[in-house]
Amino acid sequence: MKGGWIVLTTTIDLYETIFEEYPEMLTVEEMCEILNIAKETGYRMIRRGEFEVLKLGRVIRIPKNQVLKYIIDNLEKSKKM
């Protein structure tokens, strides 16, 4: 930290800072909130295998790092277009 400012070294550091209030294992609702998508879209993305998920019976949890990776990968793809 320099002069009261946090120095972020990577894009992932930036996103981890932005989403630090979220738990490491997200609910589908939390994932959808982060991505600003409808719940149905979130479930569709999970069914297509766009995220590695943990299923405990009917409970689904998504590692936050999977969501951050998805955001970064898609930002990089959009920069190439």
GIGIFEN-V208522 format. One line per field, one symbol per residue. ss: DSSP state (A for helix, B for strand, O for the rest). phi: phi as a letter, one per 30 degrees, with the letter a starting at -180 (. if undefined). A space follows every 50 residues. Layout:
ss=???
phi=???
//
This chain:
ss=OBOOBOOOOOAAAAAAAAOOOOOOBBOAAAAAAAAOOOAAAAAAAAAOOO OOBBBBOOBBBBBAAAAAAAAAAAAAAAAAO
phi=.chicdcccbddedddddcdddddccddddeddddhbdedddddddddid bdbccbicdcbcdedddddeddedddddddd
//
